[in-house]
Amino acid sequence: MNTKWILAVITLAIVALGSYKAGQSSVAHSSNSEEIKNQIRDDLVTLTQKDFEEYQNLKSLEERYQKADEILGKIVTVFLADLGVKLAFKSTSPALLDASCAIPAAATSVATTPPAPATPPLSQGTPTPTAAPATVPAGNEWKGMEKALLEVRDEHQAFEDLKKMEIKDLFSSLRESTAVSTKNSEFILGLYAGEITFFDRKKHKSDWLISWDVRLRNPNKEDAFALVILTRKDTGKVISRSQTSSGPLRDYVTVPGSKALIVNIRADAAYIQIYPLNGNNQIWVGNVYEQVKLGEYAMVGQVRLTKQ
């Protein structure tokens, strides 16, 4: 989610709300619809100006999602307040009232829904498998396969099982993810190196080499150094360098109900979903995802990492 998308939503809300107010005024009063739209625009800009400045300064995907929900919530609140005033002074049939309130009510539930509780991050050593629920919700089948994967010893079998564990909606999983805290980050500290193997040779003519280096500046604070480097295997050319020089480990996250570690390896354009092979944190295997379009990712390959 980026600033242009948020601005587009705000503009749509302004036009819709301005048109609504102009329509209402044409029935009860003789008013200039352009002036009404301008007033609504000014009110919303004033309301959200500070929020936009804060949004643009946020770096993590999780913080931006939360701020975007907050901004949209304020817009919906203004719309509902205006709707309530209009309904109070104009006779409205029950059928029209139900139709008018249907969409704003749904929008309000999205804006005010609290984030799902996060599961504790992975701990050092062999993870304790979590029993799969009797019925796995649609779209989360991959979580139900994790227990069996963590017990696999053969790498070839692990990669075959991982192909069945694609996260169909990675965007939604990222929205409910929680960054690994520095206090619980020992299992990813140090230098890891490996290789990303792609499925489609027409799109990716070369595999990539990947390395990450994670170090804590102060174990008692959310202050760490993290660096991920991607390099073309055939030419040795560096594709990207994603670095956090200080602050929390925002690019290393976990998802509620899952044992996967999800790492942002290319500034939101690519992620890996990885697991320790047979519970051994020295070797990690997993799937690779690339952004297809805003809010949509596709699995494009697999990755193997070893601790150096």
PyMOL commands that set and color helices and strands:
alter all, ss='L'
color gray80, all
select helices_A, chain A and resi 3-28+33-57+61-89+94-112+141-144+146-149+155-163+170-175+182-184+186-188
alter helices_A, ss='H'
color red, helices_A
select strands_A, chain A and resi 178-180+190-198+208-218+223-232+238-244+249-254+261-264+270-277+280-293+296-307
alter strands_A, ss='S'
color yellow, strands_A
deselect
rebuild
show_as cartoon
